[in-house]
Amino acid sequence: EVQLVESGGGLVKPGSSLKLSCVASGFTFSSYGMHWIRQAPKKGLEWIALIYYDSSNKYYADSVKGRFTISRDNSKNTLYLEMNSLRSEDTAMYYCAKAHLAYWGQGTLVTVSS
Amino acid sequence: DIQMTQSPPSLSASLGETISIECLASEGIYSNLAWYQQKPGKSPQLLIYGASSLQDGVPSRFSGSGSGTQFSLKISSMQPEDEADYFCQQSYKFPLTFGSGTKLEIK
């Protein structure tokens, strides 16, 4: 059974940094691209980043380009999202998702507020 | 970026009723469209991929159609468990983009 478990969210002040993790199980993690998607409270879904299975390519939404970095450690079956210069508009539930978005984690909540 | 315009924003349906949700892409995306269902406090669940292919485990009352710029999700015979938010999403070009969602409620 595919499982994706995010962690690392919390309450942080504007301008600070945070690193999210997503631990994967139930499939060969090193064979699949992985995404981060977020959802602001009571809002729609916003795709923010993709990393290829071998980290050879990374894509970002313009809203996070230059501030967020997606990475992975295939030896640990773990996906990461490093978030810098956080803004109030980054407040959202952050989900990781496998390949073609067929499987999503339960999400981790990031709140940016002074 | 490809804009996905979803309609209606909300919908109320009776049990057993057939409903449709529409999604319009701002440019042609062939069949690179998916539909998701999201219940309160839960993560989205994939229903349809490739515009019309049913994800494993999804009831057959859900169906998708369309190609190019116009797509639709149909639920034949609304069930209580279908009360949820529904989103379309294109995967033709980066950035991947989602529709703004349709809230489906039981009348």
Backbone of each chain as ProteinMPNN parsed JSONL, in Angstrom:
{"seq_chain_A": "EVQLVESGGGLVKPGSSLKLSCVASGFTFSSYGMHWIRQAPKKGLEWIALIYYDSSNKYYADSVKGRFTISRDNSKNTLYLEMNSLRSEDTAMYYCAKAHLAYWGQGTLVTVSS", "coords_chain_A": {"N_chain_A": [[0.842, -1.191, 0.0], [0.611, 2.134, -0.937], [2.067, 4.741, 0.865], [2.347, 8.028, 2.053], [3.87, 10.265, 4.112], [3.832, 13.313, 5.5], [5.767, 15.789, 7.276], [6.997, 18.337, 9.554], [5.798, 20.805, 9.411], [4.491, 23.904, 10.863], [4.159, 26.791, 13.081], [5.49, 29.766, 12.047], [7.465, 32.802, 11.824], [7.128, 35.604, 9.567], [9.573, 35.767, 6.976], [11.185, 33.788, 7.932], [12.538, 30.381, 7.909], [11.797, 26.981, 6.892], [11.729, 23.419, 6.84], [10.229, 20.889, 5.126], [9.337, 17.408, 5.253], [8.729, 14.31, 3.549], [7.938, 11.111, 3.907], [8.114, 8.146, 2.139], [6.473, 5.03, 1.375], [5.738, 1.638, 0.36], [6.08, 1.581, -2.359], [8.481, 1.706, -5.072], [10.381, 4.129, -4.386], [12.549, 5.451, -5.586], [12.069, 5.325, -8.263], [10.203, 7.107, -9.163], [8.918, 10.341, -10.024], [8.238, 13.128, -7.863], [5.936, 15.329, -6.228], [5.204, 18.545, -4.711], [2.37, 20.08, -3.399], [0.158, 22.679, -2.491], [-2.408, 23.999, -0.302], [-4.14, 26.716, 0.526], [-5.931, 27.895, 3.447], [-9.301, 27.014, 3.181], [-9.214, 27.36, 0.428], [-8.307, 26.847, -3.062], [-6.29, 24.395, -4.828], [-2.778, 24.492, -5.259], [-0.165, 23.746, -7.279], [3.279, 23.356, -6.54], [5.913, 22.322, -6.854], [8.045, 19.985, -8.615], [10.088, 17.095, -8.678], [12.274, 15.083, -10.502], [12.695, 11.463, -10.708], [15.377, 10.882, -10.362], [16.463, 13.207, -9.479], [17.313, 14.799, -11.535], [15.957, 16.777, -12.851], [14.111, 19.66, -11.925], [11.168, 21.461, -11.214], [9.383, 24.488, -10.68], [6.704, 26.45, -9.296], [6.05, 29.847, -10.174], [5.461, 31.396, -7.973], [6.984, 30.459, -5.883], [9.517, 30.16, -6.768], [13.003, 30.453, -6.412], [12.805, 30.839, -3.705], [11.922, 28.477, -2.504], [13.108, 25.091, -2.302], [13.118, 21.993, -3.777], [13.98, 18.654, -2.965], [15.413, 15.344, -2.726], [16.077, 12.218, -1.052], [16.928, 9.308, -2.052], [17.907, 7.073, -0.783], [16.781, 7.174, 1.649], [14.135, 7.146, 1.143], [12.777, 9.589, 1.057], [11.312, 12.747, 0.543], [11.876, 16.237, 0.234], [11.113, 19.665, 1.136], [12.495, 22.65, 1.147], [11.959, 25.702, 2.578], [12.357, 29.086, 2.287], [12.532, 32.579, 3.325], [9.846, 33.006, 4.128], [6.415, 33.951, 3.666], [3.296, 35.539, 4.584], [1.397, 34.707, 2.779], [2.198, 32.168, 2.163], [1.057, 30.503, 3.922], [-0.516, 27.495, 4.414], [-1.843, 24.161, 3.841], [0.44, 21.674, 3.174], [1.031, 19.28, 0.782], [2.577, 16.217, -0.183], [2.936, 14.354, -3.199], [2.723, 11.496, -5.297], [4.271, 10.905, -8.421], [2.008, 10.904, -10.952], [0.134, 12.247, -9.458], [-1.519, 10.419, -8.264], [-1.466, 9.451, -5.729], [-1.578, 10.899, -2.54], [-0.189, 12.502, 0.357], [-1.223, 13.057, 3.811], [-0.857, 15.621, 4.471], [0.834, 18.561, 5.813], [0.65, 21.268, 7.992], [1.502, 24.586, 7.43], [1.967, 27.619, 8.944], [2.34, 31.002, 8.591], [2.997, 33.694, 10.392], [3.124, 36.705, 12.273]], "CA_chain_A": [[0.0, 0.0, 0.0], [1.369, 3.385, -1.009], [1.873, 5.684, 1.975], [3.154, 9.246, 2.042], [3.657, 10.907, 5.414], [4.523, 14.594, 5.601], [6.031, 16.339, 8.604], [7.845, 19.522, 9.558], [5.034, 22.049, 9.424], [4.389, 24.592, 12.145], [3.932, 28.232, 13.078], [6.747, 30.499, 11.914], [7.313, 34.235, 11.553], [7.518, 36.021, 8.211], [11.008, 35.87, 6.729], [11.912, 32.645, 8.469], [12.698, 29.19, 7.052], [11.217, 25.729, 7.384], [11.995, 22.312, 5.919], [9.241, 19.822, 5.201], [9.749, 16.073, 4.804], [7.67, 13.381, 3.131], [8.493, 9.758, 3.882], [7.313, 7.304, 1.257], [6.572, 3.581, 1.513], [4.774, 0.887, -0.434], [6.45, 1.591, -3.773], [9.909, 1.96, -5.297], [10.464, 5.593, -4.354], [13.61, 5.946, -6.474], [11.64, 5.2, -9.662], [9.088, 8.008, -9.461], [8.934, 11.754, -9.705], [7.429, 13.498, -6.705], [5.449, 16.704, -6.245], [4.617, 19.248, -3.571], [1.175, 20.857, -3.733], [-0.341, 23.294, -1.269], [-3.791, 24.468, -0.299], [-4.389, 27.72, 1.544], [-7.19, 27.607, 4.158], [-10.558, 27.176, 2.449], [-8.913, 27.783, -0.947], [-8.039, 25.781, -4.015], [-5.008, 23.692, -4.847], [-1.696, 25.13, -6.02], [1.042, 22.949, -7.476], [4.426, 24.222, -6.324], [7.207, 21.823, -7.303], [8.232, 18.597, -9.047], [11.454, 16.614, -8.82], [12.352, 13.808, -11.199], [13.066, 10.317, -9.883], [16.821, 10.884, -10.103], [16.815, 14.603, -9.151], [17.954, 15.425, -12.695], [15.183, 17.959, -13.218], [13.223, 20.223, -10.918], [10.314, 22.522, -11.723], [8.767, 25.242, -9.601], [5.754, 27.52, -9.583], [6.67, 31.168, -10.074], [5.207, 31.967, -6.645], [7.969, 29.977, -4.899], [10.834, 30.04, -7.41], [14.034, 31.249, -5.757], [12.637, 30.793, -2.238], [11.73, 27.084, -2.098], [13.936, 24.106, -2.986], [12.689, 20.598, -3.647], [15.082, 17.695, -3.046], [15.048, 13.994, -2.287], [17.123, 11.278, -0.674], [16.36, 8.004, -2.412], [18.354, 6.054, 0.185], [15.901, 7.29, 2.817], [12.743, 7.214, 0.668], [12.27, 10.841, 1.609], [11.219, 13.963, -0.258], [12.001, 17.43, 1.081], [10.836, 20.999, 0.608], [13.118, 23.688, 1.967], [11.231, 26.952, 2.337], [13.028, 30.26, 2.851], [11.857, 33.882, 3.153], [8.409, 32.704, 4.159], [5.483, 35.079, 3.679], [1.974, 35.148, 5.102], [0.661, 34.014, 1.717], [2.643, 30.772, 2.092], [0.258, 29.737, 4.876], [-1.268, 26.481, 3.675], [-1.556, 22.746, 4.037], [1.379, 21.229, 2.151], [0.91, 17.859, 0.475], [3.425, 15.594, -1.195], [2.163, 13.449, -4.048], [3.537, 10.619, -6.153], [4.209, 10.873, -9.884], [0.878, 11.519, -11.647], [-0.791, 12.727, -8.419], [-2.478, 9.364, -7.935], [-1.404, 9.242, -4.293], [-1.24, 12.103, -1.791], [-0.099, 12.361, 1.796], [-2.31, 13.679, 4.583], [-0.542, 17.038, 4.544], [1.392, 19.175, 7.011], [0.188, 22.653, 7.978], [2.471, 25.653, 7.638], [1.333, 28.901, 9.234], [3.322, 32.084, 8.645], [2.323, 34.805, 11.055], [3.915, 37.374, 13.302]], "C_chain_A": [[0.88, 1.245, 0.0], [1.025, 4.26, 0.188], [2.85, 6.837, 1.827], [2.838, 9.996, 3.326], [4.515, 12.164, 5.498], [4.739, 14.982, 7.06], [6.851, 17.612, 8.452], [7.114, 20.845, 9.545], [4.998, 22.674, 10.807], [4.105, 26.068, 11.958], [5.283, 28.944, 13.051], [6.463, 31.958, 11.587], [7.691, 34.552, 10.111], [9.023, 36.219, 8.11], [11.813, 34.682, 7.21], [11.916, 31.478, 7.482], [12.098, 27.971, 7.73], [11.536, 24.65, 6.372], [10.981, 21.212, 6.177], [9.843, 18.52, 4.697], [8.523, 15.262, 4.427], [8.326, 12.004, 3.022], [7.553, 8.851, 3.104], [7.527, 5.825, 1.567], [5.536, 2.931, 0.613], [5.019, 0.919, -1.931], [7.947, 1.892, -3.882], [10.112, 3.452, -5.486], [11.431, 6.123, -5.417], [13.234, 5.881, -7.95], [10.616, 6.252, -10.087], [9.408, 9.459, -9.157], [7.987, 12.032, -8.555], [7.103, 14.994, -6.744], [5.187, 17.221, -4.834], [3.48, 20.116, -4.109], [0.683, 21.467, -2.431], [-1.766, 23.783, -1.436], [-3.954, 25.441, 0.862], [-5.741, 27.437, 2.198], [-8.419, 27.983, 3.342], [-10.351, 27.697, 1.022], [-8.66, 26.571, -1.835], [-6.626, 25.241, -3.896], [-4.01, 24.426, -5.725], [-0.502, 24.186, -6.072], [2.249, 23.851, -7.269], [5.755, 23.651, -6.796], [7.149, 20.356, -7.682], [9.713, 18.285, -9.081], [11.41, 15.263, -9.512], [12.864, 12.715, -10.266], [14.538, 10.334, -9.475], [17.359, 12.273, -9.775], [17.415, 15.359, -10.333], [17.237, 16.693, -13.156], [14.266, 18.363, -12.076], [12.428, 21.363, -11.553], [9.601, 23.179, -10.55], [7.684, 26.174, -10.142], [6.463, 28.858, -9.399], [6.541, 31.741, -8.662], [6.252, 31.542, -5.606], [9.38, 29.9, -5.472], [11.832, 30.984, -6.75], [13.942, 31.265, -4.249], [12.55, 29.36, -1.721], [12.65, 26.188, -2.921], [13.403, 22.709, -2.71], [13.915, 19.707, -3.774], [14.585, 16.341, -2.565], [16.284, 13.222, -1.905], [16.55, 9.889, -0.921], [16.789, 6.9, -1.459], [17.471, 6.056, 1.438], [14.431, 7.331, 2.439], [12.049, 8.499, 1.126], [12.383, 11.991, 0.618], [11.259, 15.159, 0.689], [11.502, 18.669, 0.346], [11.433, 22.0, 1.589], [12.494, 25.022, 1.588], [11.932, 28.096, 3.053], [12.2, 31.521, 2.593], [10.339, 33.709, 3.136], [7.566, 33.957, 4.336], [4.138, 34.602, 4.21], [1.184, 34.374, 4.051], [1.142, 32.581, 1.476], [1.897, 29.898, 3.094], [-0.656, 28.782, 4.125], [-1.015, 25.104, 4.256], [-0.672, 22.332, 2.868], [1.28, 19.71, 2.015], [2.066, 17.423, -0.424], [2.554, 14.604, -1.964], [3.093, 12.715, -4.991], [3.219, 10.857, -7.621], [3.017, 11.617, -10.473], [-0.234, 11.927, -10.701], [-1.861, 11.694, -8.085], [-2.536, 9.094, -6.437], [-0.894, 10.508, -3.618], [-1.034, 11.725, -0.324], [-1.259, 13.069, 2.479], [-2.07, 15.172, 4.785], [0.08, 17.46, 5.86], [1.118, 20.671, 6.905], [1.321, 23.609, 8.293], [1.696, 26.958, 7.829], [2.416, 29.956, 9.392], [2.622, 33.32, 9.192], [3.225, 35.404, 12.117], [3.189, 37.336, 14.651]], "O_chain_A": [[1.778, 1.387, 0.83], [-0.145, 4.494, 0.489], [4.026, 6.643, 1.516], [1.683, 10.323, 3.598], [5.743, 12.099, 5.557], [4.0, 14.564, 7.951], [7.336, 17.928, 7.366], [7.739, 21.9, 9.656], [5.416, 22.066, 11.792], [3.847, 26.54, 10.85], [6.116, 28.741, 13.934], [5.373, 32.309, 11.135], [8.492, 33.838, 9.507], [9.663, 36.756, 9.015], [13.006, 34.583, 6.921], [11.378, 31.57, 6.379], [11.916, 27.927, 8.947], [11.61, 24.924, 5.174], [10.881, 20.676, 7.281], [10.729, 18.512, 3.842], [7.423, 15.501, 4.924], [9.163, 11.77, 2.151], [6.354, 8.797, 3.374], [8.616, 5.416, 1.969], [4.587, 3.573, 0.163], [4.246, 0.342, -2.696], [8.589, 2.28, -2.907], [10.025, 3.971, -6.599], [11.154, 7.131, -6.067], [13.999, 6.336, -8.801], [10.206, 6.282, -11.247], [10.074, 9.772, -8.171], [7.053, 11.271, -8.303], [7.89, 15.806, -7.229], [4.979, 16.451, -3.896], [3.616, 20.788, -5.131], [0.781, 20.839, -1.377], [-2.263, 23.956, -2.549], [-3.912, 25.049, 2.028], [-6.605, 26.812, 1.583], [-8.557, 29.115, 2.876], [-11.21, 28.391, 0.477], [-8.786, 25.425, -1.403], [-5.876, 25.589, -2.984], [-4.354, 24.92, -6.799], [0.097, 23.866, -5.045], [2.265, 24.981, -7.756], [6.659, 24.423, -7.116], [6.34, 19.586, -7.164], [10.514, 19.132, -9.477], [10.609, 14.399, -9.154], [13.392, 12.991, -9.189], [14.903, 9.869, -8.395], [18.57, 12.492, -9.79], [17.968, 16.445, -10.155], [17.842, 17.57, -13.772], [13.722, 17.522, -11.361], [12.968, 22.137, -12.342], [9.26, 22.527, -9.563], [7.741, 26.624, -11.286], [7.365, 28.983, -8.571], [7.411, 32.485, -8.209], [6.391, 32.189, -4.568], [10.331, 29.608, -4.747], [11.548, 32.165, -6.554], [14.892, 31.659, -3.574], [13.042, 29.057, -0.634], [12.939, 26.477, -4.082], [13.256, 22.299, -1.558], [14.793, 19.97, -4.596], [13.47, 16.219, -2.059], [17.39, 13.514, -2.361], [15.789, 9.362, -0.11], [16.098, 5.888, -1.34], [17.421, 5.077, 2.182], [13.572, 7.527, 3.299], [10.886, 8.485, 1.527], [13.404, 12.177, -0.045], [10.741, 15.099, 1.804], [11.472, 18.72, -0.883], [10.943, 22.173, 2.705], [12.501, 25.418, 0.422], [12.083, 28.078, 4.275], [11.295, 31.529, 1.759], [9.65, 34.204, 2.244], [7.939, 34.889, 5.047], [3.879, 33.401, 4.276], [0.395, 33.491, 4.387], [0.554, 31.86, 0.671], [2.085, 28.682, 3.114], [-1.47, 29.203, 3.304], [-0.1, 24.904, 5.055], [-0.994, 22.604, 1.712], [1.424, 18.966, 2.985], [2.484, 18.164, -1.314], [1.566, 14.087, -1.441], [4.115, 13.245, -5.424], [2.059, 10.992, -8.011], [3.016, 12.848, -10.492], [-1.404, 11.954, -11.081], [-2.968, 12.043, -7.676], [-3.53, 8.573, -5.931], [0.085, 11.112, -4.056], [-1.621, 10.763, 0.173], [-2.154, 13.607, 1.827], [-2.965, 15.899, 5.214], [-0.113, 16.815, 6.891], [1.329, 21.272, 5.852], [2.014, 23.459, 9.3], [0.882, 27.345, 6.99], [3.307, 29.818, 10.23], [1.766, 33.912, 8.533], [3.99, 34.699, 12.775], [3.702, 37.852, 15.644]]}, "seq_chain_B": "DIQMTQSPPSLSASLGETISIECLASEGIYSNLAWYQQKPGKSPQLLIYGASSLQDGVPSRFSGSGSGTQFSLKISSMQPEDEADYFCQQSYKFPLTFGSGTKLEIK", "coords_chain_B": {"N_chain_B": [[0.724, 30.712, -18.169], [-1.527, 27.918, -18.07], [-4.897, 28.454, -17.731], [-7.481, 27.111, -15.781], [-10.82, 26.933, -15.924], [-13.461, 26.346, -13.932], [-16.775, 25.132, -13.58], [-20.097, 24.568, -12.218], [-19.413, 26.852, -9.417], [-20.607, 25.903, -7.138], [-22.953, 23.359, -6.301], [-26.048, 21.792, -5.893], [-27.553, 18.738, -5.309], [-29.997, 16.139, -5.625], [-30.334, 12.914, -4.044], [-29.582, 10.204, -6.152], [-29.719, 11.713, -8.416], [-28.298, 12.779, -11.56], [-25.316, 14.505, -12.181], [-23.282, 17.115, -13.6], [-20.047, 18.496, -13.943], [-18.13, 21.123, -15.222], [-15.105, 21.908, -16.991], [-12.92, 24.213, -18.317], [-10.196, 24.723, -20.364], [-7.642, 27.192, -20.889], [-6.106, 26.967, -23.118], [-5.45, 24.457, -25.634], [-5.174, 21.199, -24.314], [-5.028, 18.609, -25.042], [-5.693, 15.413, -23.917], [-4.862, 15.684, -21.351], [-5.888, 15.761, -18.581], [-7.136, 15.658, -15.281], [-9.384, 14.619, -12.66], [-10.304, 15.328, -9.314], [-11.47, 14.382, -6.078], [-12.278, 15.873, -3.028], [-12.768, 15.53, 0.363], [-13.942, 17.09, 3.43], [-11.239, 18.019, 5.493], [-9.575, 16.096, 4.474], [-7.102, 14.736, 2.171], [-6.877, 15.358, -1.4], [-8.363, 13.005, -3.688], [-7.632, 11.02, -6.452], [-9.812, 10.726, -9.155], [-10.348, 10.51, -11.959], [-8.225, 10.154, -14.764], [-6.271, 11.192, -17.614], [-8.386, 12.385, -18.89], [-10.616, 10.648, -19.243], [-10.22, 8.146, -18.093], [-10.867, 5.845, -15.555], [-9.762, 5.882, -12.262], [-8.309, 3.195, -10.408], [-10.515, 1.515, -8.197], [-12.376, 3.524, -7.992], [-15.81, 4.293, -7.997], [-18.015, 3.226, -10.641], [-19.968, 5.028, -11.296], [-18.86, 7.454, -11.636], [-17.62, 9.399, -14.297], [-15.587, 10.67, -16.961], [-15.152, 13.077, -19.58], [-14.21, 14.579, -22.747], [-11.846, 16.654, -24.568], [-9.002, 18.541, -25.712], [-9.992, 21.633, -25.085], [-12.31, 21.547, -23.578], [-13.935, 19.94, -20.946], [-15.593, 17.456, -18.918], [-16.97, 16.225, -15.865], [-18.953, 13.615, -14.839], [-21.382, 12.513, -12.582], [-23.249, 9.814, -12.144], [-26.281, 9.186, -10.71], [-26.302, 10.372, -7.865], [-24.771, 9.861, -4.721], [-24.811, 9.726, -1.065], [-22.155, 9.781, -0.107], [-20.837, 11.166, -2.044], [-20.838, 13.823, -1.612], [-18.798, 16.521, -1.585], [-15.79, 18.408, -2.41], [-14.772, 19.114, -5.741], [-12.155, 19.029, -8.098], [-10.598, 20.016, -11.15], [-7.619, 19.37, -13.112], [-4.8, 20.247, -15.052], [-2.216, 18.591, -16.84], [-0.623, 19.15, -18.95], [1.211, 21.195, -19.425], [3.904, 22.746, -17.586], [3.482, 25.449, -15.3], [1.733, 22.897, -13.474], [-1.758, 23.183, -13.25], [-4.768, 23.876, -11.436], [-8.368, 23.734, -11.447], [-10.711, 25.995, -9.863], [-12.468, 24.692, -8.268], [-15.443, 22.843, -7.344], [-18.123, 22.837, -5.201], [-20.005, 20.248, -4.101], [-23.11, 19.484, -2.933], [-25.646, 17.75, -1.05], [-29.027, 17.979, -1.808]], "CA_chain_B": [[0.179, 29.545, -17.487], [-2.841, 27.481, -18.545], [-5.957, 28.707, -16.758], [-8.549, 26.115, -15.773], [-12.039, 27.568, -15.44], [-14.355, 25.271, -13.522], [-18.136, 25.578, -13.266], [-20.36, 25.763, -11.414], [-18.651, 26.873, -8.16], [-21.315, 25.052, -6.193], [-24.022, 22.58, -6.914], [-26.836, 21.029, -4.943], [-28.206, 17.677, -6.057], [-30.75, 15.147, -4.868], [-29.833, 11.551, -4.15], [-30.019, 9.544, -7.367], [-29.649, 12.639, -9.557], [-27.065, 12.819, -12.354], [-24.785, 15.858, -12.224], [-22.085, 17.351, -14.417], [-19.174, 19.615, -13.629], [-17.391, 21.463, -16.427], [-13.774, 22.499, -16.843], [-12.489, 24.8, -19.58], [-8.783, 25.106, -20.368], [-7.403, 28.415, -21.66], [-5.535, 26.525, -24.389], [-5.621, 23.029, -25.817], [-4.346, 20.344, -23.464], [-5.299, 17.241, -25.489], [-6.463, 14.703, -22.881], [-4.044, 15.726, -20.146], [-6.749, 16.328, -17.559], [-7.539, 14.781, -14.185], [-10.404, 15.103, -11.714], [-10.069, 14.914, -7.941], [-12.503, 14.582, -5.067], [-11.713, 16.173, -1.713], [-13.739, 15.651, 1.453], [-13.425, 17.99, 4.471], [-10.162, 17.537, 6.332], [-8.844, 15.005, 3.813], [-6.355, 15.095, 0.976], [-7.588, 15.028, -2.641], [-8.283, 11.641, -4.207], [-7.756, 10.987, -7.906], [-10.98, 10.004, -9.681], [-10.242, 10.339, -13.404], [-6.997, 10.659, -15.379], [-6.355, 11.114, -19.069], [-9.714, 12.928, -19.23], [-11.75, 9.712, -19.218], [-9.865, 6.849, -17.503], [-11.272, 5.743, -14.163], [-8.728, 5.389, -11.361], [-8.672, 1.961, -9.71], [-11.252, 1.646, -6.95], [-13.384, 4.59, -8.059], [-17.083, 3.733, -8.495], [-18.275, 3.431, -12.077], [-20.912, 6.133, -11.531], [-18.045, 8.603, -12.039], [-17.057, 9.307, -15.641], [-15.037, 11.909, -17.483], [-15.135, 13.169, -21.034], [-13.682, 15.81, -23.305], [-10.464, 16.751, -25.029], [-8.735, 19.893, -26.21], [-10.189, 22.676, -24.077], [-13.555, 21.388, -22.814], [-13.975, 18.665, -20.237], [-16.648, 17.365, -17.932], [-17.054, 15.108, -14.935], [-20.333, 13.262, -14.603], [-21.708, 11.557, -11.531], [-24.571, 9.24, -12.403], [-26.932, 8.724, -9.497], [-25.641, 10.961, -6.698], [-24.834, 9.123, -3.456], [-24.45, 10.594, 0.069], [-20.702, 9.887, 0.03], [-20.287, 11.993, -3.118], [-20.799, 15.208, -1.143], [-17.366, 16.824, -1.513], [-15.287, 19.366, -3.392], [-14.188, 18.483, -6.918], [-11.198, 19.881, -8.803], [-9.923, 19.526, -12.355], [-6.19, 19.716, -13.126], [-4.143, 19.926, -16.312], [-0.822, 18.155, -16.728], [-0.017, 19.294, -20.277], [2.364, 22.085, -19.337], [4.232, 23.339, -16.297], [3.118, 24.81, -14.036], [0.456, 22.2, -13.393], [-2.757, 24.108, -12.712], [-6.024, 23.309, -11.009], [-9.555, 24.561, -11.421], [-10.988, 26.596, -8.559], [-13.246, 23.764, -7.462], [-16.91, 22.818, -7.286], [-18.621, 22.24, -3.963], [-21.212, 19.466, -4.385], [-23.858, 19.194, -1.712], [-26.907, 17.03, -1.198], [-30.194, 18.846, -1.645]], "C_chain_B": [[-1.2, 29.192, -18.077], [-3.86, 27.688, -17.42], [-7.04, 27.644, -16.91], [-9.772, 26.749, -15.128], [-13.083, 26.495, -15.185], [-15.719, 25.851, -13.188], [-19.057, 24.377, -13.064], [-19.494, 25.753, -10.152], [-19.302, 26.012, -7.087], [-22.53, 24.457, -6.863], [-24.734, 21.811, -5.817], [-27.632, 19.991, -5.723], [-28.94, 16.726, -5.117], [-30.111, 13.775, -5.018], [-30.429, 10.898, -5.398], [-29.942, 10.412, -8.607], [-28.306, 12.502, -10.275], [-26.599, 14.265, -12.458], [-23.551, 15.922, -13.113], [-21.356, 18.582, -13.928], [-18.295, 19.847, -14.851], [-16.045, 22.09, -16.094], [-13.313, 22.957, -18.221], [-11.036, 25.238, -19.46], [-8.572, 26.31, -21.28], [-6.667, 28.145, -22.976], [-5.657, 25.005, -24.457], [-4.652, 22.198, -24.989], [-4.504, 18.861, -23.85], [-6.151, 16.532, -24.444], [-5.735, 14.698, -21.545], [-4.792, 16.391, -18.986], [-7.134, 15.264, -16.542], [-8.619, 15.46, -13.349], [-10.121, 14.505, -10.342], [-11.301, 15.202, -7.097], [-11.8, 14.875, -3.744], [-12.824, 16.346, -0.693], [-13.118, 16.479, 2.572], [-12.356, 17.335, 5.338], [-9.33, 16.419, 5.736], [-8.049, 15.534, 2.628], [-7.158, 14.718, -0.27], [-7.347, 13.578, -3.065], [-8.507, 11.683, -5.711], [-8.963, 10.144, -8.316], [-10.767, 9.564, -11.132], [-8.892, 10.882, -13.868], [-7.111, 10.485, -16.883], [-7.728, 11.5, -19.598], [-10.865, 11.95, -19.037], [-11.438, 8.357, -18.586], [-10.164, 6.86, -16.001], [-10.135, 5.176, -13.324], [-9.233, 4.129, -10.665], [-9.42, 2.255, -8.421], [-12.325, 2.712, -6.95], [-14.676, 4.003, -8.636], [-17.368, 4.126, -9.937], [-19.319, 4.506, -12.35], [-20.172, 7.434, -11.869], [-17.525, 8.384, -13.459], [-16.574, 10.684, -16.084], [-15.046, 11.892, -18.999], [-14.519, 14.493, -21.45], [-12.261, 15.668, -23.8], [-10.253, 18.153, -25.581], [-8.875, 20.925, -25.108], [-11.413, 22.454, -23.188], [-13.669, 19.986, -22.247], [-15.153, 18.665, -19.267], [-16.503, 16.111, -17.098], [-18.535, 14.855, -14.694], [-20.435, 12.271, -13.457], [-23.134, 11.084, -11.802], [-25.117, 8.703, -11.089], [-26.157, 9.125, -8.238], [-25.882, 10.135, -5.448], [-24.415, 10.048, -2.303], [-22.94, 10.821, 0.184], [-20.054, 10.727, -1.073], [-20.262, 13.477, -2.75], [-19.343, 15.561, -0.837], [-17.063, 18.002, -2.425], [-14.628, 18.6, -4.53], [-13.324, 19.492, -7.661], [-10.751, 19.217, -10.099], [-8.475, 20.007, -12.322], [-5.588, 19.33, -14.466], [-2.689, 19.543, -16.061], [-0.114, 18.272, -18.077], [1.247, 20.131, -20.235], [2.627, 22.46, -17.892], [3.978, 24.85, -16.373], [1.807, 24.04, -14.156], [-0.541, 23.16, -12.746], [-4.071, 23.385, -12.466], [-7.171, 24.287, -11.268], [-9.824, 25.025, -10.009], [-11.918, 25.752, -7.7], [-14.748, 23.94, -7.577], [-17.325, 22.134, -6.002], [-19.948, 21.56, -4.279], [-21.869, 19.076, -3.076], [-25.121, 18.424, -2.041], [-28.045, 17.993, -0.925], [-31.131, 18.261, -0.594]], "O_chain_B": [[-1.937, 30.072, -18.522], [-3.704, 27.17, -16.314], [-7.461, 27.32, -18.021], [-9.765, 27.063, -13.938], [-13.534, 25.819, -16.11], [-15.82, 26.922, -12.59], [-18.846, 23.313, -13.646], [-18.89, 24.725, -9.846], [-18.617, 25.456, -6.228], [-23.054, 24.978, -7.848], [-24.101, 21.25, -4.923], [-28.312, 20.329, -6.693], [-28.547, 16.54, -3.965], [-29.426, 13.508, -6.005], [-31.624, 11.022, -5.666], [-30.081, 9.916, -9.725], [-27.3, 12.149, -9.66], [-27.387, 15.152, -12.784], [-22.873, 14.921, -13.344], [-21.969, 19.58, -13.549], [-17.779, 18.901, -15.446], [-15.875, 22.719, -15.049], [-13.317, 22.18, -19.176], [-10.681, 26.018, -18.576], [-9.231, 26.442, -22.311], [-6.618, 29.012, -23.848], [-5.934, 24.351, -23.452], [-3.451, 22.468, -24.968], [-4.155, 17.972, -23.073], [-7.237, 17.011, -24.118], [-5.958, 13.822, -20.709], [-4.385, 17.438, -18.483], [-7.421, 14.12, -16.895], [-8.75, 16.684, -13.329], [-9.75, 13.338, -10.22], [-12.063, 16.132, -7.364], [-10.836, 14.198, -3.386], [-13.706, 17.19, -0.851], [-11.893, 16.567, 2.661], [-12.548, 16.232, 5.851], [-8.472, 15.853, 6.413], [-8.292, 16.639, 2.144], [-8.028, 13.85, -0.202], [-6.28, 13.01, -2.832], [-9.456, 12.304, -6.188], [-9.116, 9.002, -7.883], [-10.978, 8.403, -11.482], [-8.461, 11.945, -13.421], [-7.948, 9.723, -17.368], [-8.172, 10.998, -20.631], [-11.975, 12.365, -18.704], [-12.313, 7.493, -18.546], [-9.761, 7.774, -15.281], [-9.603, 4.111, -13.635], [-10.421, 4.002, -10.369], [-9.024, 3.124, -7.645], [-13.109, 2.799, -6.005], [-14.642, 3.298, -9.644], [-17.01, 5.214, -10.387], [-19.542, 4.867, -13.506], [-20.782, 8.397, -12.332], [-17.042, 7.299, -13.782], [-17.082, 11.715, -15.642], [-14.959, 10.836, -19.624], [-14.328, 15.399, -20.639], [-11.566, 14.698, -23.495], [-11.213, 18.864, -25.88], [-7.975, 21.078, -24.282], [-11.544, 23.104, -22.151], [-13.523, 18.989, -22.954], [-15.642, 19.715, -18.851], [-15.992, 15.086, -17.549], [-19.283, 15.78, -14.378], [-19.666, 11.313, -13.375], [-24.092, 11.851, -11.703], [-24.49, 7.868, -10.438], [-25.455, 8.313, -7.635], [-27.011, 9.754, -5.139], [-23.737, 11.049, -2.536], [-22.497, 11.916, 0.528], [-18.848, 10.972, -1.034], [-19.722, 14.293, -3.497], [-18.729, 14.976, 0.056], [-17.94, 18.524, -3.114], [-14.001, 17.564, -4.31], [-13.703, 20.651, -7.834], [-10.549, 18.004, -10.145], [-8.143, 20.94, -11.592], [-5.825, 18.231, -14.968], [-2.025, 20.099, -15.185], [0.874, 17.582, -18.324], [2.23, 19.829, -20.913], [1.712, 22.493, -17.069], [4.235, 25.463, -17.409], [0.885, 24.47, -14.849], [-0.199, 23.868, -11.799], [-4.437, 22.438, -13.162], [-6.974, 25.501, -11.303], [-9.234, 24.51, -9.059], [-12.133, 26.065, -6.529], [-15.252, 25.026, -7.866], [-16.935, 20.997, -5.737], [-20.907, 22.221, -4.68], [-21.263, 18.423, -2.226], [-25.602, 18.448, -3.174], [-28.031, 18.73, 0.062], [-32.177, 18.843, -0.308]]}, "name": "protein", "num_of_chains": 2, "seq": "EVQLVESGGGLVKPGSSLKLSCVASGFTFSSYGMHWIRQAPKKGLEWIALIYYDSSNKYYADSVKGRFTISRDNSKNTLYLEMNSLRSEDTAMYYCAKAHLAYWGQGTLVTVSSDIQMTQSPPSLSASLGETISIECLASEGIYSNLAWYQQKPGKSPQLLIYGASSLQDGVPSRFSGSGSGTQFSLKISSMQPEDEADYFCQQSYKFPLTFGSGTKLEIK"}
